[in-house]
Amino acid sequence: MGRYNLDAHRVQRHATSLLRTYGNQHSLPSPWFAAVSQNPPPQILTRPPLRRPQRAGKRPSQLFKPVKLSYEEDKLRWEYFNDHPWELARPRIVLEDDGRDVEKTPAMWDWIWQRQSARPLNGESVIQRQAWLLRNTPLTPAAAYDKARKELYRVRHAQETERRIAKEEAQATGAFFGKGPLEVGMHLENSAFEDWKAWAIKESMALKQMQSAAYTGNEVEEADAGPSEQNLQEELQVKEIADAVPGSKRGQEVKGGAAIHP
């Protein structure tokens, strides 16, 4: 059969024919006869899997590139943080968990949502809660996400109300609190705006001076240098006759030479 060698498959058949032809009732088969009969050689005519052809002289560029790991919660995290981008701006505590939040019972989840000082509620709590609802309840992904999100809102609203009442009680007894985050942010914003306003006024004045210098033909540096000596002399001559008032028929009293403009 061409390049295929099938001699190994014919060994047991040839041995059987030899025993039938030349053997007798007292002759025994070889020790390997039963083993070969029970375990024949493997088939060699099976089609081997195709391999991707590789160019000669080209090394694989991504041979040691690690495989991208994906988890079930990755899609849930992307959905939540895409809807709540400012959630990442909240201060967080780097606290490792056991990764088995989806196996917690409803009673344990109630304890997590209500009182757990070592692990504050954040977006990861919503993700783990949604994963638990998807595995243990017949809710759809959208319904589980909506339920977990509303539970977080309810708990945060209760915490905010508790903090506000405690602050009002403390102020009623004479306590004084400094500026809050909003007041500090407004102060920084106002200071930055005032700095920008001063810079904008300075830049606008410089731009106007450049435009006026372009029309008169003078440079900005000459305008900033102040009046020249000739201009000062002309101003003094004009001032000498500016205060004279014609109080008689002689008319205006001349006390100095008039300004002469070439």
C-alpha positions as CSV (number, residue, x, y, z in Angstrom):
1,M,0.0,0.0,0.0
2,G,2.6,2.5,-1.0
3,R,4.4,4.1,1.9
4,Y,2.3,2.5,4.6
5,N,3.8,-0.7,6.2
6,L,1.0,-3.0,7.5
7,D,3.3,-6.0,8.5
8,A,2.5,-5.4,12.2
9,H,-1.2,-5.9,11.6
10,R,-0.5,-9.2,9.8
11,V,1.6,-10.9,12.5
12,Q,-1.3,-12.4,14.4
13,R,-3.1,-13.5,11.3
14,H,0.1,-15.2,9.9
15,A,0.7,-16.9,13.3
16,T,-2.8,-18.3,13.3
17,S,-2.5,-19.7,9.8
18,L,0.9,-21.3,10.6
19,L,-0.6,-23.0,13.7
20,R,-3.5,-24.3,11.6
21,T,-1.2,-25.6,8.8
22,Y,1.9,-27.0,10.6
23,G,0.8,-27.3,14.1
24,N,-0.8,-30.3,15.8
25,Q,-3.0,-30.8,18.8
26,H,0.0,-31.1,21.1
27,S,1.8,-27.9,20.0
28,L,1.2,-24.7,22.0
29,P,1.2,-21.1,20.6
30,S,3.9,-18.7,21.6
31,P,3.4,-16.7,24.8
32,W,2.9,-13.4,22.9
33,F,0.0,-14.9,20.8
34,A,-2.7,-14.2,23.3
35,A,-1.4,-10.7,24.2
36,V,-1.3,-9.7,20.5
37,S,-4.8,-11.1,19.9
38,Q,-6.2,-9.1,22.8
39,N,-4.2,-5.9,22.1
40,P,-3.7,-5.4,18.4
41,P,-1.3,-2.7,17.1
42,P,-2.8,0.8,16.8
43,Q,-4.2,2.1,13.6
44,I,-1.7,4.1,11.6
45,L,-4.1,5.2,8.9
46,T,-5.8,7.8,11.1
47,R,-5.6,11.3,9.7
48,P,-3.1,13.4,11.8
49,P,-4.2,16.9,12.8
50,L,-3.2,19.7,10.5
51,R,-0.6,22.1,11.7
52,R,-0.3,25.8,10.8
53,P,2.4,26.3,8.2
54,Q,5.3,28.3,9.5
55,R,7.7,30.2,7.3
56,A,11.2,29.1,7.3
57,G,13.5,31.3,9.4
58,K,10.6,33.0,11.2
59,R,10.5,32.6,15.0
60,P,7.2,32.7,16.9
61,S,6.8,36.2,18.3
62,Q,4.2,35.4,20.9
63,L,5.6,32.1,22.2
64,F,6.0,33.3,25.8
65,K,3.1,35.7,25.8
66,P,0.8,34.9,28.8
67,V,-2.7,33.7,28.1
68,K,-5.4,36.3,28.8
69,L,-7.3,35.4,31.9
70,S,-11.0,36.1,32.0
71,Y,-13.4,35.7,34.9
72,E,-17.1,35.7,35.3
73,E,-17.1,38.9,37.2
74,D,-15.2,40.9,34.6
75,K,-18.3,41.6,32.5
76,L,-20.2,42.6,35.6
77,R,-17.4,45.0,36.7
78,W,-17.3,46.6,33.2
79,E,-21.1,47.2,33.3
80,Y,-21.2,48.6,36.8
81,F,-18.2,51.0,36.5
82,N,-19.3,52.1,33.0
83,D,-22.6,53.2,34.6
84,H,-20.9,54.7,37.7
85,P,-17.5,56.2,36.6
86,W,-17.2,58.3,39.8
87,E,-17.3,55.2,41.9
88,L,-13.6,54.7,41.3
89,A,-12.9,58.2,42.8
90,R,-14.0,57.0,46.2
91,P,-11.3,56.2,48.7
92,R,-10.8,52.4,48.9
93,I,-9.2,50.0,51.3
94,V,-7.1,47.3,49.7
95,L,-8.5,44.3,51.4
96,E,-8.2,40.8,49.9
97,D,-11.1,38.5,50.3
98,D,-11.4,34.8,49.8
99,G,-13.0,35.1,46.4
100,R,-16.0,33.0,47.5
101,D,-18.6,35.7,48.0
102,V,-20.9,34.0,45.6
103,E,-21.2,31.1,48.0
104,K,-22.5,33.2,51.0
105,T,-25.9,32.6,52.4
106,P,-28.6,35.3,52.5
107,A,-28.0,35.8,56.2
108,M,-24.3,36.5,55.5
109,W,-25.2,39.0,52.8
110,D,-27.6,40.8,55.1
111,W,-24.7,41.2,57.5
112,I,-22.4,42.4,54.8
113,W,-24.9,45.1,53.6
114,Q,-25.7,46.3,57.1
115,R,-22.6,46.1,59.4
116,Q,-19.1,45.4,58.3
117,S,-16.5,47.9,59.5
118,A,-13.5,46.2,58.0
119,R,-14.8,46.2,54.5
120,P,-16.8,49.3,53.4
121,L,-19.5,49.0,50.7
122,N,-18.3,49.8,47.2
123,G,-18.8,48.7,43.7
124,E,-17.2,45.3,44.3
125,S,-20.0,44.6,46.8
126,V,-22.5,45.2,44.0
127,I,-20.6,42.9,41.6
128,Q,-20.4,40.0,44.1
129,R,-24.0,40.5,45.1
130,Q,-25.1,40.3,41.5
131,A,-23.0,37.2,40.9
132,W,-24.6,35.5,43.9
133,L,-28.1,36.4,42.7
134,L,-27.4,35.0,39.3
135,R,-26.3,31.7,40.7
136,N,-28.8,31.2,43.5
137,T,-32.0,32.9,42.1
138,P,-33.8,32.7,38.8
139,L,-33.3,36.4,38.1
140,T,-32.1,37.7,34.8
141,P,-28.7,39.6,34.7
142,A,-30.6,42.9,34.3
143,A,-32.9,42.2,37.2
144,A,-30.0,41.0,39.4
145,Y,-28.0,44.1,38.6
146,D,-30.9,46.4,39.4
147,K,-31.6,44.7,42.7
148,A,-28.0,44.8,43.9
149,R,-27.6,48.4,42.8
150,K,-30.8,49.5,44.7
151,E,-29.6,47.7,47.8
152,L,-26.4,49.6,47.7
153,Y,-28.2,52.9,47.2
154,R,-30.5,52.2,50.2
155,V,-27.6,51.3,52.5
156,R,-25.6,54.4,51.5
157,H,-28.7,56.6,52.0
158,A,-29.1,55.3,55.5
159,Q,-25.4,55.8,56.3
160,E,-25.6,59.4,54.9
161,T,-28.7,60.2,57.0
162,E,-27.0,58.8,60.1
163,R,-23.9,60.9,59.6
164,R,-25.9,64.1,58.9
165,I,-28.0,63.6,62.1
166,A,-24.9,63.0,64.2
167,K,-23.4,66.2,62.8
168,E,-26.5,68.2,63.5
169,E,-26.6,66.9,67.1
170,A,-22.9,67.8,67.6
171,Q,-23.5,71.3,66.3
172,A,-26.4,71.7,68.6
173,T,-24.2,71.1,71.6
174,G,-21.5,73.6,70.5
175,A,-19.3,71.5,68.2
176,F,-17.6,73.3,65.3
177,F,-16.7,71.6,62.0
178,G,-14.4,72.9,59.4
179,K,-15.0,73.2,55.7
180,G,-16.4,70.2,54.1
181,P,-15.2,68.7,50.8
182,L,-17.6,70.9,48.8
183,E,-16.5,74.1,50.5
184,V,-12.8,73.2,50.0
185,G,-13.4,72.4,46.4
186,M,-15.3,75.7,45.8
187,H,-12.5,77.6,47.5
188,L,-9.9,76.0,45.2
189,E,-12.0,76.6,42.2
190,N,-12.5,80.3,43.1
191,S,-8.8,80.9,43.6
192,A,-7.9,79.2,40.3
193,F,-10.5,81.4,38.6
194,E,-9.1,84.6,40.1
195,D,-5.6,83.6,39.0
196,W,-6.9,82.9,35.5
197,K,-8.8,86.2,35.4
198,A,-5.7,88.2,36.3
199,W,-3.7,86.4,33.6
200,A,-6.5,87.0,31.0
201,I,-6.6,90.7,31.7
202,K,-2.8,91.0,31.3
203,E,-2.8,89.0,28.1
204,S,-5.7,91.1,26.7
205,M,-4.0,94.3,27.4
206,A,-0.8,93.1,25.8
207,L,-2.8,92.1,22.7
208,K,-4.5,95.5,22.5
209,Q,-1.1,97.2,22.7
210,M,0.2,95.0,19.9
211,Q,-2.8,95.8,17.7
212,S,-2.4,99.6,18.3
213,A,1.3,99.4,17.6
214,A,0.5,97.7,14.3
215,Y,-1.7,100.7,13.2
216,T,0.7,103.5,14.3
217,G,3.8,101.8,13.2
218,N,5.5,102.0,16.6
219,E,6.6,99.0,18.6
220,V,5.2,98.0,21.9
221,E,8.6,98.5,23.5
222,E,8.7,102.2,22.5
223,A,5.2,102.7,23.9
224,D,6.1,101.2,27.2
225,A,9.3,103.3,27.4
226,G,7.3,106.4,28.2
227,P,7.2,109.9,26.6
228,S,10.3,111.3,24.9
229,E,12.2,114.6,25.8
230,Q,10.6,116.5,22.9
231,N,7.1,115.5,24.0
232,L,7.8,116.7,27.6
233,Q,9.0,120.1,26.3
234,E,5.8,120.5,24.2
235,E,3.6,119.7,27.2
236,L,5.4,122.3,29.3
237,Q,5.0,125.0,26.7
238,V,1.3,124.3,26.2
239,K,0.8,124.3,30.0
240,E,2.3,127.9,30.3
241,I,-0.5,129.4,28.2
242,A,-3.2,127.0,29.2
243,D,-4.0,128.9,32.5
244,A,-4.2,132.4,30.9
245,V,-7.7,133.7,30.8
246,P,-8.7,136.7,28.5
247,G,-9.9,139.1,31.2
248,S,-9.5,142.4,29.2
249,K,-9.9,143.8,25.7
250,R,-6.3,142.9,25.0
251,G,-7.3,139.3,24.8
252,Q,-5.4,136.3,26.0
253,E,-2.2,137.1,27.8
254,V,0.8,135.4,26.2
255,K,3.4,134.1,28.6
256,G,5.3,131.8,26.5
257,G,5.9,130.5,23.1
258,A,3.3,128.4,21.5
259,A,3.9,124.8,20.7
260,I,5.3,124.4,17.2
261,H,4.5,121.2,15.4
262,P,6.6,120.5,12.3
